[in-house]
Structures are given as C-alpha cells and as structure tokens.
Amino acid sequence: MHKIKQIPEDFIVKEISNVTLNNNGQYAYFILKKKSYNTIKAIEIVAGSLRISTKTIGFAGNKDKNAVTEQLISIKNGKKEFEKVSLKDIWLKYVGKGDEEIYLGRLKGNEFNITIRNLEDKEIKKIKKKAKSSRIFMPNYFGAQRFSKNNHLVGKAITNGDFKKALELVLESNSECS
C-alpha cells in the first residue's frame, strides 16, 4: 500500500503568484516558507513576533500543515527588515513592494512535489513511463484542507454526482485545516 505525507518533506507546495511588484506601494511582499504549520498558525506566529496585527497580513491560500510550503504574503506597511525574524520552521524572504493586498484566491495555482512511498515496481514503471511522455496533472482533491474530515465521503459523493450530499458533508465538519 502506497503512503503519502509521512514526513513534511514528502509534500512540498510552492504557490504560483500573480502579484505585480513595483518599487513603491503600501504593501511589502514576502515569501513565507513554513514547515509543520498550517497557514493561519504561521501567520499568527509571524504577527506575534513582529508585534503587528494578523489583519495586516494577507495571503492567497491555506497551505497544508504536514508539508513544506512557500507562498507569497503581503504585510501592510511592512519593512524589508521583517525577513530577519528568527522563528522555528518559519522563514520570511522579502521580494518587493506593491499596491495591492494579497487575499484568498489571488494566485495562479500551486506546484506540488509529492513523494509517494511503498510503491510496487510495476507502479513505479507506470509512473516513469507517463512522466516521460507528458506532464502529469492531478486534481487537488484530497486532505482535510480540501473537503473536511469527511474527505473520502465527499469524494465519493462527487464521483456519484451527488453534489448536494458532498456539500452537506463538507459543512458538517467545517473545522480548521490540518
């Protein structure tokens, strides 16, 4: 049986941003790299360390906890010096300034590097053959971050075309991302 997400380094996510940088603007943009934190918790820790409100920090997407992730964040009236903050498994890298706050959904997409463990030889050969012939596109429909703790039931409902049931299951366990 194959396994994913055994360690954070097995699931690497890099957000693809669509933010335009310039030399001015009231927002400072940083790459937030984190390991073993969900986005909300990482933002809270960064804000606390910098002694700023979490409301001044914008981000485009919630990233997984059990992963190593990179995403662009905006900090209203932020300073380049913020990248010097020293936190356990959270890093900031200043990339520039701009006029727009980053908000949920403001991204082109995500790039994933997923390590799959315990594959059988025939599965490895199939993947290698497919990878040589074309890019592998995979829908991003798994994990509590997507559909709640009922993920498997939601996926089944979607596959069966029962979108009402899928929505009910998501809403039933609407909780913090893992």
Buried (B, 14 or more C-beta within 10 A) or exposed (E): EEEBBEEBEBBBBBBEBEBEBEEEBBBBBBBBBBBBBBBBBBBBBBBEBBEBEEEBBBBBBBBBBBBBBBBBBBBBEBEEEBBEBEBEEBBBEBBBBBEBBBEEEBBEEBEBEEEBEEBEEEEEEEEEEEEEEEEEEEEEEBBBBBBBBBBEBBBBBBEEEBEEBBBBBBEEBEEEBE
